[in-house]
């Protein structure tokens, strides 16, 4: 059952690093995406902001990187049980090299 | 600038096929996803429903396939300019073979 999302985006907002009760670092960020995609042969401009979460060592490594352009991959998940507000749970993050 | 999402999901709701003013078929669907993913070494169950749109020949081909399990890929886009409510714009859709 696949759920794999890869996105190039700016680290538009980066929260203060926090830790779970068991001591695991968690970093909440907002990704800002802007690209051209093709749909049925027609190019269209896509712009959005998407909340995302980094857990573990990467959370520490990226806490001071606001404004950087990154390529992230991970899976999409629900924020709450009730309404689907998506959050990208980041498994891999690298600097975007153009 | 990547924006590529692959998801295995049930075609939970399938709207009536409509056409754009220029005659292109459009099918709006709701995908229901349920899987286990791994985050920082810990498995977690992921469940959500995500609106999606199919444009072109695939729209016609899938209009009577409610309830089928599919693997789709495409790009995530915004529904409206104001608030980010995501919709998956499907570029490829195939029957899920397990």
gemmi code that builds the backbone of each chain (N, CA, C; Angstrom):
import gemmi

chains = {
    "A": [
        ("UNK", (0.846, -1.187, 0.000), (0.000, 0.000, 0.000), (0.885, 1.241, 0.000)),
        ("UNK", (1.074, 1.812, -1.159), (2.008, 2.941, -1.299), (1.426, 4.252, -0.765)),
        ("UNK", (2.302, 5.048, -0.235), (1.967, 6.407, 0.195), (3.299, 7.140, 0.221)),
        ("UNK", (3.669, 7.687, -0.896), (5.016, 8.234, -1.046), (4.940, 9.562, -1.784)),
        ("UNK", (5.362, 10.602, -1.107), (5.252, 11.953, -1.661), (6.631, 12.586, -1.688)),
        ("UNK", (7.015, 13.105, -2.845), (8.283, 13.825, -2.988), (7.985, 15.248, -3.431)),
        ("UNK", (8.552, 16.200, -2.715), (8.227, 17.601, -2.966), (9.473, 18.467, -2.840)),
        ("UNK", (9.644, 19.377, -3.783), (10.659, 20.429, -3.658), (9.950, 21.680, -3.145)),
        ("UNK", (10.498, 22.260, -2.094), (9.799, 23.367, -1.448), (10.775, 24.184, -0.603)),
        ("UNK", (10.332, 25.388, -0.241), (11.095, 26.222, 0.685), (10.670, 25.904, 2.118)),
        ("UNK", (11.634, 25.857, 3.027), (11.325, 25.735, 4.462), (10.844, 27.094, 4.934)),
        ("UNK", (9.557, 27.342, 4.744), (8.992, 28.677, 4.910), (8.894, 29.058, 6.395)),
        ("UNK", (8.438, 28.110, 7.212), (8.401, 28.326, 8.658), (9.035, 27.121, 9.335)),
        ("UNK", (9.822, 27.384, 10.348), (10.444, 26.306, 11.126), (10.183, 26.594, 12.597)),
        ("UNK", (9.473, 25.712, 13.249), (9.161, 25.879, 14.678), (10.397, 25.658, 15.549)),
        ("UNK", (10.254, 25.978, 16.814), (11.300, 25.649, 17.782), (11.315, 24.130, 17.978)),
        ("UNK", (12.495, 23.559, 18.022), (12.637, 22.107, 18.225), (12.005, 21.710, 19.558)),
        ("UNK", (11.182, 20.656, 19.515), (10.657, 20.137, 20.775), (10.990, 18.648, 20.862)),
        ("UNK", (10.668, 18.069, 22.009), (10.973, 16.649, 22.208), (9.727, 15.922, 22.690)),
        ("UNK", (9.551, 14.687, 22.259), (8.461, 13.864, 22.764), (8.789, 13.483, 24.217)),
        ("UNK", (7.779, 13.001, 24.980), (8.047, 12.584, 26.365), (9.187, 11.558, 26.461)),
        ("UNK", (9.366, 10.772, 25.402), (10.469, 9.801, 25.427), (11.777, 10.377, 24.876)),
        ("UNK", (11.804, 11.694, 24.630), (13.065, 12.345, 24.284), (13.421, 12.408, 22.806)),
        ("UNK", (12.488, 12.073, 21.951), (12.769, 12.099, 20.510), (12.522, 13.510, 19.970)),
        ("UNK", (13.506, 14.094, 19.251), (13.326, 15.447, 18.722), (12.292, 15.498, 17.598)),
        ("UNK", (11.467, 16.539, 17.636), (10.407, 16.742, 16.642), (10.484, 18.189, 16.158)),
        ("UNK", (10.477, 18.346, 14.841), (10.502, 19.686, 14.257), (9.297, 19.848, 13.335)),
        ("UNK", (8.459, 20.836, 13.631), (7.311, 21.119, 12.776), (7.695, 22.260, 11.841)),
        ("UNK", (7.394, 22.083, 10.565), (7.747, 23.094, 9.569), (6.546, 23.343, 8.653)),
        ("UNK", (6.622, 24.431, 7.901), (5.655, 24.657, 6.825), (6.447, 24.766, 5.530)),
        ("UNK", (6.075, 23.937, 4.574), (6.730, 23.922, 3.267), (5.957, 24.821, 2.302)),
        ("UNK", (6.682, 25.623, 1.553), (6.041, 26.468, 0.541), (6.481, 25.962, -0.833)),
        ("UNK", (5.478, 25.549, -1.605), (5.770, 24.948, -2.911), (5.249, 25.836, -4.029)),
        ("UNK", (6.014, 25.896, -5.119), (5.639, 26.689, -6.288), (6.289, 26.035, -7.504)),
        ("UNK", (5.481, 25.485, -8.393), (6.069, 24.810, -9.565), (5.072, 24.811, -10.721)),
        ("UNK", (5.544, 24.414, -11.868), (4.680, 24.158, -13.017), (4.577, 22.659, -13.203)),
        ("UNK", (3.352, 22.183, -13.324), (3.115, 20.768, -13.590), (2.302, 20.654, -14.872)),
        ("UNK", (2.287, 19.461, -15.451), (1.533, 19.258, -16.682), (0.366, 18.329, -16.421)),
        ("UNK", (-0.818, 18.746, -16.859), (-2.012, 17.929, -16.675), (-2.719, 17.806, -18.018)),
        ("UNK", (-2.826, 16.564, -18.489), (-3.470, 16.298, -19.777), (-2.871, 17.182, -20.883)),
        ("UNK", (-1.536, 17.357, -20.829), (-0.819, 18.109, -21.861), (-0.787, 19.607, -21.666)),
        ("UNK", (-1.436, 20.104, -20.613), (-1.496, 21.558, -20.404), (-0.732, 21.942, -19.134)),
        ("UNK", (0.245, 22.878, -19.245), (0.997, 23.280, -18.049), (0.131, 24.114, -17.103)),
        ("UNK", (0.274, 23.890, -15.813), (-0.468, 24.707, -14.851), (0.426, 24.995, -13.651)),
        ("UNK", (0.268, 26.201, -13.124), (1.102, 26.611, -12.004), (0.476, 26.141, -10.690)),
        ("UNK", (1.302, 25.547, -9.866), (0.850, 24.986, -8.593), (1.571, 25.714, -7.462)),
        ("UNK", (0.774, 26.190, -6.508), (1.325, 26.918, -5.355), (0.574, 26.483, -4.126)),
        ("UNK", (1.266, 26.086, -3.096), (0.587, 25.849, -1.823), (1.590, 25.815, -0.686)),
        ("UNK", (1.030, 25.866, 0.523), (1.822, 25.642, 1.726), (1.309, 24.378, 2.383)),
        ("UNK", (2.217, 23.562, 2.853), (1.855, 22.266, 3.430), (2.603, 22.082, 4.753)),
        ("UNK", (1.884, 21.839, 5.849), (2.569, 21.542, 7.106), (3.305, 20.207, 7.002)),
        ("UNK", (4.428, 20.123, 7.679), (5.214, 18.888, 7.646), (5.911, 18.708, 8.985)),
        ("UNK", (6.349, 17.492, 9.223), (6.948, 17.155, 10.513), (8.194, 16.310, 10.278)),
        ("UNK", (9.249, 16.637, 11.001), (10.481, 15.856, 10.924), (10.736, 15.276, 12.309)),
        ("UNK", (10.978, 13.975, 12.378), (11.209, 13.310, 13.658), (12.586, 12.654, 13.651)),
        ("UNK", (13.301, 12.769, 14.772), (14.588, 12.091, 14.906), (15.761, 13.010, 14.624)),
        ("UNK", (16.860, 12.415, 14.200), (18.110, 13.166, 14.000), (17.961, 14.326, 13.026)),
        ("UNK", (17.160, 14.111, 11.945), (16.966, 15.183, 10.970), (16.324, 16.415, 11.587)),
        ("UNK", (15.503, 16.216, 12.605), (14.847, 17.346, 13.254), (15.890, 18.298, 13.829)),
        ("UNK", (16.878, 17.739, 14.487), (17.962, 18.556, 15.042), (18.765, 19.243, 13.935)),
        ("UNK", (19.078, 18.475, 12.906), (19.949, 18.973, 11.841), (19.335, 20.139, 11.067)),
        ("UNK", (17.988, 20.211, 10.984), (17.340, 21.208, 10.128), (16.676, 22.342, 10.901)),
        ("UNK", (16.890, 22.402, 12.209), (16.157, 23.386, 13.015), (16.523, 24.839, 12.724)),
        ("UNK", (17.701, 25.090, 12.154), (18.100, 26.481, 11.883), (18.174, 26.768, 10.374)),
        ("UNK", (17.380, 26.060, 9.594), (17.502, 26.149, 8.132), (16.326, 26.844, 7.462)),
        ("UNK", (15.630, 27.666, 8.194), (14.505, 28.393, 7.601), (14.943, 29.135, 6.340)),
        ("UNK", (14.109, 29.067, 5.290), (14.419, 29.765, 4.042), (15.134, 28.900, 3.019)),
        ("UNK", (15.673, 27.766, 3.429), (16.384, 26.899, 2.471), (15.398, 26.166, 1.558)),
        ("UNK", (15.846, 25.907, 0.352), (15.046, 25.100, -0.571), (15.494, 23.646, -0.433)),
        ("UNK", (14.522, 22.783, -0.246), (14.820, 21.372, 0.033), (13.968, 20.463, -0.835)),
        ("UNK", (14.442, 19.249, -1.015), (13.603, 18.189, -1.567), (13.343, 17.209, -0.436)),
        ("UNK", (12.070, 16.995, -0.157), (11.696, 16.102, 0.938), (10.894, 14.945, 0.373)),
        ("UNK", (10.982, 13.808, 1.061), (10.067, 12.727, 0.728), (9.592, 12.081, 2.010)),
        ("UNK", (8.401, 11.549, 1.943), (7.797, 10.922, 3.108), (6.397, 10.479, 2.772)),
        ("UNK", (5.574, 10.338, 3.804), (4.195, 9.919, 3.545), (3.235, 10.978, 4.062)),
        ("UNK", (2.083, 11.039, 3.412), (1.039, 11.973, 3.827), (0.224, 11.310, 4.928)),
        ("UNK", (-0.162, 12.103, 5.918), (-0.956, 11.571, 7.025), (-2.003, 12.599, 7.405)),
        ("UNK", (-2.936, 12.143, 8.206), (-3.973, 13.048, 8.704), (-3.452, 13.751, 9.949)),
        ("UNK", (-3.888, 15.002, 10.152), (-3.516, 15.768, 11.353), (-4.383, 15.352, 12.525)),
        ("UNK", (-5.680, 15.205, 12.254), (-6.618, 14.831, 13.303), (-7.473, 13.691, 12.784)),
        ("UNK", (-8.168, 13.018, 13.665), (-9.009, 11.898, 13.262), (-10.238, 12.381, 12.490)),
        ("UNK", (-10.711, 13.561, 12.842), (-12.013, 14.002, 12.392), (-11.997, 14.541, 10.958)),
        ("UNK", (-11.159, 15.539, 10.751), (-11.113, 16.180, 9.432), (-9.758, 15.866, 8.802)),
        ("UNK", (-9.747, 15.711, 7.496), (-8.476, 15.491, 6.841), (-7.795, 16.820, 6.545)),
        ("UNK", (-6.880, 17.169, 7.447), (-5.950, 18.254, 7.144), (-4.603, 17.568, 7.049)),
        ("UNK", (-4.002, 17.588, 5.865), (-2.833, 16.758, 5.654), (-1.573, 17.314, 6.299)),
        ("UNK", (-0.700, 16.421, 6.662), (0.644, 16.779, 7.099), (1.603, 15.776, 6.459)),
        ("UNK", (2.702, 16.289, 5.962), (3.706, 15.411, 5.363), (4.675, 14.973, 6.447)),
        ("UNK", (4.777, 13.679, 6.674), (5.710, 13.144, 7.648), (7.000, 12.836, 6.880)),
        ("UNK", (7.993, 13.667, 7.110), (9.225, 13.632, 6.310), (10.136, 12.496, 6.755)),
        ("UNK", (10.529, 11.655, 5.806), (11.475, 10.569, 6.087), (12.869, 10.890, 5.554)),
        ("UNK", (12.920, 11.683, 4.474), (14.209, 12.080, 3.891), (14.146, 13.552, 3.528)),
        ("UNK", (15.241, 14.252, 3.799), (15.299, 15.670, 3.442), (16.711, 15.997, 2.989)),
        ("UNK", (16.800, 16.658, 1.835), (18.110, 17.067, 1.316), (18.003, 18.470, 0.760)),
        ("UNK", (19.132, 19.161, 0.740), (19.196, 20.489, 0.134), (18.917, 20.359, -1.367)),
        ("UNK", (18.125, 21.266, -1.899), (17.820, 21.257, -3.340), (18.970, 21.888, -4.111)),
        ("UNK", (19.478, 21.170, -5.113), (20.653, 21.669, -5.843), (20.289, 22.226, -7.217)),
        ("UNK", (19.008, 22.411, -7.511), (18.588, 23.035, -8.776), (18.576, 22.089, -9.944)),
    ],
    "B": [
        ("UNK", (11.559, 21.203, -9.911), (10.739, 21.344, -8.711), (9.763, 20.173, -8.634)),
        ("UNK", (10.103, 19.198, -7.834), (9.301, 17.970, -7.797), (8.005, 18.152, -7.016)),
        ("UNK", (7.009, 17.422, -7.459), (5.725, 17.333, -6.781), (5.097, 16.050, -7.287)),
        ("UNK", (5.409, 14.971, -6.639), (5.034, 13.654, -7.161), (4.531, 12.790, -6.019)),
        ("UNK", (3.290, 12.395, -6.128), (2.646, 11.640, -5.059), (2.124, 10.329, -5.623)),
        ("UNK", (2.476, 9.222, -4.987), (1.972, 7.900, -5.371), (1.218, 7.307, -4.194)),
        ("UNK", (0.003, 6.860, -4.447), (-0.865, 6.400, -3.371), (-1.661, 5.177, -3.814)),
        ("UNK", (-1.718, 4.186, -2.936), (-2.636, 3.067, -3.141), (-3.875, 3.345, -2.302)),
        ("UNK", (-5.053, 3.241, -2.924), (-6.277, 3.640, -2.234), (-7.490, 3.024, -2.917)),
        ("UNK", (-8.602, 3.044, -2.190), (-9.879, 2.613, -2.765), (-10.562, 3.809, -3.425)),
        ("UNK", (-11.182, 3.564, -4.572), (-12.012, 4.599, -5.205), (-13.322, 4.642, -4.433)),
        ("UNK", (-13.313, 5.402, -3.354), (-14.395, 5.369, -2.377), (-15.653, 6.070, -2.916)),
        ("UNK", (-15.471, 7.211, -3.538), (-16.583, 7.904, -4.193), (-16.162, 8.271, -5.599)),
        ("UNK", (-17.062, 8.104, -6.541), (-16.801, 8.487, -7.930), (-17.984, 9.329, -8.401)),
        ("UNK", (-17.723, 10.564, -8.758), (-18.784, 11.460, -9.225), (-19.252, 11.073, -10.622)),
        ("UNK", (-20.313, 11.727, -11.048), (-20.762, 11.585, -12.438), (-19.752, 12.299, -13.337)),
        ("UNK", (-19.418, 11.664, -14.444), (-18.472, 12.265, -15.400), (-19.021, 13.594, -15.905)),
        ("UNK", (-18.168, 14.628, -15.875), (-18.581, 15.897, -16.478), (-17.539, 16.299, -17.525)),
        ("UNK", (-17.839, 17.370, -18.249), (-16.923, 17.830, -19.291), (-16.642, 19.317, -19.101)),
        ("UNK", (-15.426, 19.721, -19.405), (-15.093, 21.147, -19.381), (-15.786, 21.816, -20.580)),
        ("UNK", (-15.867, 23.156, -20.568), (-16.481, 23.850, -21.708), (-15.843, 23.466, -23.049)),
        ("UNK", (-14.554, 23.103, -23.012), (-13.901, 22.692, -24.261), (-14.037, 21.192, -24.527)),
        ("UNK", (-14.869, 20.504, -23.717), (-15.191, 19.110, -24.033), (-14.280, 18.052, -23.439)),
        ("UNK", (-13.414, 18.451, -22.524), (-12.498, 17.466, -21.917), (-13.186, 16.788, -20.729)),
        ("UNK", (-13.198, 15.450, -20.700), (-13.844, 14.751, -19.586), (-13.084, 14.924, -18.268)),
        ("UNK", (-13.854, 15.123, -17.200), (-13.294, 15.313, -15.856), (-14.056, 14.418, -14.887)),
        ("UNK", (-13.306, 13.669, -14.093), (-13.928, 12.793, -13.104), (-13.374, 13.159, -11.723)),
        ("UNK", (-14.286, 13.524, -10.815), (-13.870, 13.828, -9.439), (-14.127, 12.585, -8.598)),
        ("UNK", (-13.137, 12.210, -7.812), (-13.249, 11.017, -6.978), (-12.762, 11.332, -5.563)),
        ("UNK", (-13.091, 10.445, -4.634), (-12.508, 10.512, -3.298), (-11.768, 9.199, -3.060)),
        ("UNK", (-10.497, 9.325, -2.732), (-9.655, 8.156, -2.458), (-9.660, 7.874, -0.965)),
        ("UNK", (-9.794, 6.616, -0.619), (-9.729, 6.220, 0.789), (-8.462, 5.387, 0.981)),
        ("UNK", (-7.597, 5.885, 1.840), (-6.296, 5.247, 2.035), (-6.189, 4.690, 3.447)),
        ("UNK", (-5.554, 3.525, 3.568), (-5.355, 2.874, 4.859), (-4.087, 2.023, 4.746)),
        ("UNK", (-3.060, 2.385, 5.469), (-1.806, 1.618, 5.360), (-0.989, 1.767, 6.635)),
        ("UNK", (0.034, 0.966, 6.741), (1.033, 1.125, 7.796), (2.281, 1.715, 7.188)),
        ("UNK", (2.786, 2.769, 7.823), (4.032, 3.391, 7.386), (5.001, 3.381, 8.557)),
        ("UNK", (6.279, 3.585, 8.246), (7.277, 3.594, 9.311), (7.869, 4.986, 9.454)),
        ("UNK", (7.890, 5.471, 10.700), (8.445, 6.797, 10.960), (9.459, 6.679, 12.084)),
        ("UNK", (10.695, 7.028, 11.768), (11.771, 6.949, 12.755), (11.823, 5.557, 13.406)),
        ("UNK", (11.592, 4.524, 12.582), (11.675, 3.140, 13.059), (10.423, 2.595, 13.711)),
        ("UNK", (9.391, 3.431, 13.832), (8.168, 2.988, 14.512), (7.008, 2.911, 13.515)),
        ("UNK", (6.329, 1.730, 13.428), (5.202, 1.628, 12.502), (3.997, 2.426, 12.994)),
        ("UNK", (3.306, 3.068, 12.087), (2.094, 3.790, 12.478), (1.046, 3.624, 11.388)),
        ("UNK", (-0.201, 3.514, 11.844), (-1.289, 3.314, 10.895), (-1.773, 4.661, 10.363)),
        ("UNK", (-1.935, 4.722, 9.055), (-2.334, 5.956, 8.382), (-3.663, 5.708, 7.669)),
        ("UNK", (-4.602, 6.597, 7.925), (-5.934, 6.495, 7.329), (-6.379, 7.880, 6.934)),
        ("UNK", (-6.818, 8.055, 5.725), (-7.441, 9.331, 5.353), (-8.212, 9.182, 4.054)),
        ("UNK", (-9.017, 10.199, 3.786), (-9.689, 10.324, 2.497), (-9.153, 11.577, 1.820)),
        ("UNK", (-8.894, 11.464, 0.547), (-8.289, 12.570, -0.197), (-9.064, 12.780, -1.500)),
        ("UNK", (-9.572, 13.988, -1.742), (-10.207, 14.251, -3.026), (-9.179, 14.202, -4.163)),
        ("UNK", (-9.616, 13.742, -5.304), (-8.702, 13.643, -6.448), (-9.488, 13.890, -7.731)),
        ("UNK", (-8.755, 14.189, -8.776), (-9.381, 14.545, -10.047), (-8.651, 13.831, -11.188)),
        ("UNK", (-9.423, 13.289, -12.100), (-8.851, 12.653, -13.291), (-9.353, 13.427, -14.504)),
        ("UNK", (-8.442, 13.803, -15.376), (-8.801, 14.576, -16.574), (-8.376, 13.806, -17.821)),
        ("UNK", (-9.234, 13.828, -18.844), (-8.881, 13.219, -20.127), (-9.437, 11.809, -20.260)),
        ("UNK", (-8.768, 10.996, -21.064), (-9.261, 9.649, -21.388), (-9.472, 8.780, -20.166)),
        ("UNK", (-8.563, 8.911, -19.164), (-8.701, 8.104, -17.956), (-10.000, 8.400, -17.218)),
        ("UNK", (-10.486, 9.620, -17.326), (-11.730, 9.987, -16.654), (-12.870, 9.107, -17.162)),
        ("UNK", (-12.933, 8.950, -18.467), (-13.958, 8.087, -19.051), (-13.782, 6.629, -18.634)),
        ("UNK", (-12.539, 6.180, -18.683), (-12.247, 4.765, -18.430), (-12.579, 4.339, -17.005)),
        ("UNK", (-12.528, 5.270, -16.037), (-12.675, 4.896, -14.624), (-14.006, 5.323, -14.019)),
        ("UNK", (-14.918, 5.826, -14.811), (-16.150, 6.398, -14.251), (-17.059, 5.375, -13.575)),
        ("UNK", (-16.927, 4.090, -13.923), (-17.812, 3.071, -13.308), (-17.033, 2.125, -12.392)),
        ("UNK", (-15.953, 2.599, -11.818), (-15.053, 1.703, -11.075), (-15.079, 1.954, -9.573)),
        ("UNK", (-16.138, 2.520, -9.063), (-16.240, 2.752, -7.625), (-15.981, 1.451, -6.860)),
        ("UNK", (-15.202, 1.560, -5.772), (-14.907, 0.404, -4.932), (-13.618, -0.325, -5.304)),
        ("UNK", (-13.064, -0.038, -6.470), (-11.812, -0.703, -6.875), (-10.612, -0.139, -6.106)),
        ("UNK", (-9.634, -0.998, -5.889), (-8.384, -0.543, -5.284), (-7.409, -0.204, -6.404)),
        ("UNK", (-6.843, 0.988, -6.309), (-5.988, 1.487, -7.388), (-4.684, 2.052, -6.823)),
        ("UNK", (-3.685, 2.089, -7.684), (-2.489, 2.866, -7.380), (-2.485, 4.051, -8.328)),
        ("UNK", (-2.448, 5.236, -7.745), (-2.490, 6.453, -8.557), (-1.212, 7.245, -8.332)),
        ("UNK", (-0.821, 8.003, -9.349), (0.260, 8.958, -9.131), (-0.084, 10.252, -9.846)),
        ("UNK", (0.425, 11.318, -9.305), (0.135, 12.635, -9.849), (0.761, 13.695, -8.979)),
        ("UNK", (0.217, 14.897, -9.060), (0.771, 15.971, -8.228), (-0.313, 16.530, -7.323)),
        ("UNK", (0.121, 17.024, -6.184), (-0.794, 17.625, -5.232), (-0.994, 19.094, -5.626)),
        ("UNK", (-2.222, 19.561, -5.515), (-2.526, 20.950, -5.861), (-3.503, 21.519, -4.845)),
        ("UNK", (-3.653, 22.816, -4.905), (-4.600, 23.476, -4.019), (-5.988, 23.452, -4.664)),
        ("UNK", (-7.033, 23.391, -3.834), (-8.417, 23.437, -4.324), (-8.836, 24.865, -4.586)),
        ("UNK", (-8.465, 25.749, -3.664), (-8.846, 27.158, -3.805), (-7.598, 27.995, -3.557)),
        ("UNK", (-7.642, 29.251, -3.924), (-6.488, 30.131, -3.738), (-6.276, 30.447, -2.257)),
        ("UNK", (-7.386, 30.487, -1.515), (-7.336, 31.052, -0.183), (-6.808, 30.060, 0.855)),
        ("UNK", (-7.445, 28.913, 0.926), (-7.069, 27.930, 1.941), (-6.475, 26.722, 1.229)),
        ("UNK", (-5.510, 26.098, 1.846), (-4.978, 24.887, 1.246), (-5.810, 23.682, 1.650)),
        ("UNK", (-6.727, 23.312, 0.752), (-7.372, 22.012, 0.860), (-6.863, 21.219, -0.338)),
        ("UNK", (-6.127, 20.158, -0.079), (-5.415, 19.520, -1.177), (-6.319, 18.673, -2.061)),
        ("UNK", (-5.938, 18.576, -3.287), (-6.564, 17.652, -4.228), (-5.439, 17.015, -5.035)),
        ("UNK", (-5.533, 15.711, -5.231), (-4.518, 15.019, -6.028), (-4.955, 15.041, -7.483)),
        ("UNK", (-4.143, 15.614, -8.335), (-4.431, 15.631, -9.777), (-3.747, 14.390, -10.349)),
        ("UNK", (-4.582, 13.425, -10.705), (-4.086, 12.098, -11.111), (-3.572, 12.124, -12.548)),
        ("UNK", (-2.332, 11.680, -12.719), (-1.754, 11.571, -14.072), (-1.705, 10.122, -14.544)),
        ("UNK", (-1.578, 9.195, -13.579), (-1.555, 7.764, -13.911), (-2.419, 7.011, -12.913)),
        ("UNK", (-3.166, 6.046, -13.407), (-4.001, 5.241, -12.523), (-4.018, 3.811, -13.035)),
        ("UNK", (-3.749, 2.865, -12.134), (-3.773, 1.452, -12.503), (-4.453, 0.665, -11.388)),
        ("UNK", (-5.018, -0.463, -11.772), (-5.602, -1.378, -10.804), (-4.501, -1.885, -9.883)),
        ("UNK", (-4.795, -1.955, -8.587), (-3.814, -2.455, -7.620), (-3.827, -3.980, -7.631)),
        ("UNK", (-2.644, -4.591, -7.806), (-2.572, -6.055, -7.930), (-2.053, -6.724, -6.660)),
        ("UNK", (-1.932, -5.967, -5.570), (-1.552, -6.565, -4.285), (-0.074, -6.813, -4.145)),
    ],
}
model = gemmi.Model(1)
for chain_id, residues in chains.items():
    chain = gemmi.Chain(chain_id)
    for i, (resn, *xyz) in enumerate(residues, 1):
        res = gemmi.Residue()
        res.name, res.seqid = resn, gemmi.SeqId(i, " ")
        for name, pos in zip(("N", "CA", "C"), xyz):
            atom = gemmi.Atom()
            atom.name, atom.element = name, gemmi.Element(name[0])
            atom.pos, atom.b_iso = gemmi.Position(*pos), 0.0
            res.add_atom(atom)
        chain.add_residue(res)
    model.add_chain(chain)
structure = gemmi.Structure()
structure.add_model(model)
structure.setup_entities()
